Amino acid sequence: MATADDSHDRREILSTAIDRAGAPSRVVYLGDRPWDSAAAAALGIGFVAVGSHVPEAKLQITDLEDMTAVWNALERAT
């Protein structure tokens, strides 16, 4: 886990979280704003948009309450 206490730069927060996870074989970021999508793209990791604020995202879910939709999106994310 990493937060804004670690950095104010979204890419740096993601990089810190990935490093702390111990070199995971796959990473997918769930975010709700364009800067989340941009950070995931810059790091070459999968992205799932939550809500409607990133309409250009390939994978979108309405919210995090429908766990079936969440897991399906995570499985499809590259």
N, C-alpha and C positions, 0 to 999 in steps of 0.2 A: 504494500500500500504506500502511496505517496500523495501528498496534498499540497495546497498552496503555501503551506508552511515550509515546504522544501524548495519551492521556486514559484515565481509568478508566471513563468513561461510554460505553456501547456505541453510543449514537446519535452521540456526538461522534466516536468512532473511524470509524464509517461515513461521516459527513459529511466528515471529513478525507480519507478514501480517495477519495470521490467527487470532491472538489475537486482532489485531486492527479491524478486521472485525466483532468482537462481537460474537464469537462462531457460525459460519455458520453451517448449517446442512450438507453441502456437500462441499468438496474442490477438485478441479482438477487443476493441474499445467501443463501449457504448457511450454515446454522447448526444447532447441535444442542441448543439449550436454549430454554425459553420466553422468556427475556429477549432472545434473538436475534430471535425472531419479533416480539416487541413493538417492538424497535428498528426493524426493517424496516417494520412497520405505521406507526409514528410518522413515518417518513420517506417513506412512500408508495412503497416499492420492493418488488419481487417477493421472495418468500422460498421457499426449498426446505429442508425439514427433513432432516437427516442423522441416521439412527438412529431410535430410538423414544421419545425424551424430549419430543417435541412432538406428541402424538397428534392434536391438533385441526388441525394444518397441512393445507392442501389438497393440497400436493405433498410427498411424502416419498420418500426413497431410503434403502436399507439402509446403504450406506457409499459411499465415493468410489472403490472399486476397479472397479466396473462402469461404465465410461465411457459405454456406450450409455445406461444409465439416467440418468446425470448429464446428458448432452446432451439427452435427451428431456425431463427435468424442466426444464432451463434454457429450452428452447424453449417450454414450456407456461406458464412463470411469467410473471405480469403484475405 
